[in-house]
Amino acid sequence: MSKTLIVYATRTGETQRIGELIAEGIRMAGEDVAVVNANTIKKENDLQGYDALVLGSATYHGDMLPAMKTILFLAEKAGLEGKTGGAFGAFGWSGEAPDRIFDTMVHIFKMSTVESPLRLKASTLGGGIRMAQAYGRDIARKIKSLS
């Protein structure tokens, strides 16, 4: 069984809810997953030992939250090349954070990502619950395809 780490940075709790729904999708596919707040990650070793890393941040004033920026700096030293990755986030207006995280995973960390980041205004709007769970299942399929 593979292990996935989902790390989120949230302002209102919505990005956390989306992360937990992604985790449900991963569990539905029979894989192990942990969901943690970005503020609990203190060193790059905290990001190691997983088959997949999924990072999420709310977009605030057109950018990701500072806690997620810190995670990206730590992740750069964590040896993630070739591992499965995905990005997600909640947003009110513009939603750039998941795209920036995803681009960093692809171009800097050289991770093997799912097709695109998941951007939702809220987990409960417009089929968000199903979309987040499906994103988790996509991550689980990607892990299995690489093993």
N, C-alpha and C positions, 0 to 999 in steps of 0.2 A: 504494500500500500504506500503510495506516495504521500508526501507531506507538503502542504501549501501554507504560506504565511500571507495573510491579508493585513496590511497596515493602512490605517486611515487617519486623516486629519479633518476635524469637523468643527463647525461653529455652532450649529443648531441641533446636531444629532442626526441629520438626514444622511450625510455621507456614511456615518456608522451604520445606519439601518440598511443602506444599499450594500455595504460590505458584508453585513450579516446575511443578506439575501443571496449574494454571490456565494458565500460559504455554504448555504443550504444547497445550492446547485452542485457544488463540488462534492458535498456529502452524498447527494442523491446519486452521483456517479460512483460512489463507493470509495472515495478518497478522504484522507485525513486533512483537516484544516484548522488553523488557529487564527483568530481575529483579534488584533491588538491596536490600541491607540498609539499614534506616532510618538506621543510624549513618553511612552514607556521604553522606547528603543534608545539606548544610550551609546552603543558602540557597534561597529560593523559586524562583530561576532554574533550579535543578536539577530542578524539577517542571514546567517549561514546555517547550513544543515537542512535546508528545504529544497524540494524539487522545483517549486514554483514560488514566485513572489508577485503579489498583486497589490498595487499601491493606489490609494484614493485620496483625493483632496477636494474640498469645496473650492469653488472659484469665488474670490472676494476681491473686488476692485480690479478685475481682469487678471488675477494672478492666483497661484496656489497659496495655501496657508504657510506661514513660516516653518511650522513643525515638519511639513512635508519637504520643504527645501533642505532642512537638516537631514532628513532621511535620505534624500538623493545624494548628498555629499558623503554620508556614511556608506551608502550602497555602492558608490564608485569604487570603494576599497574592499568590497565584500566578495569579489570573484564570482560574479553572476553570469559571465559569458556562457551562452548556450542554454541557460536555464529558461524555463517557461515564465512568461511575464504577461501581465495585463494591467490596465489602468482604468480608473473610474472616478466619478465625482458628481456631486450635486451642484446646481447653480441656479441663480435667479435670473440673470440676464444673458451673460455671454458664454460662460462655460469653457474657458481656455485651459484650466488646470489639467484635466485628464489628458488633453492633447499634448501638453508640454511634458507631462510625466511619461507618456507613451513614447514620444520622440526621443527622450533621454534613454529610455530602456533599449530602444532599437539602435540608436546611433552612438551612444556613449558606452552603455553597458554591454551591447552586442547580445542581447537576450533574444530568445526565440518566442516572439509574442503571438498572441491571438491576433485576429485580423485587424481589430481597431479598438480604441478605448470605448468605454460605456459612459455616456453622458445622460444624466436624468435630472429633470427639475425636482422631482420627488419620487420616492419609491412607490407611492400610492396613485400617481397620476399616469394616465395613458398606458396602462399595462406595464408599469415599472416593475412590479413584483415579478411577473413572468420574464421580462427582459433581463433582470438581474440574475434570476435563477438560471436562465439560459446561458448567460455569460459565464457563470460558474461551471456549467456543464461543458461549455466550449473550452474552458481552461483545463478541465479534467481530461478531455479528449486530446488536447495538445500535449499534456504531460505523457499520456499513454503512447502517443505517436512518437515521442522522442525516446521512450525507454525500450 
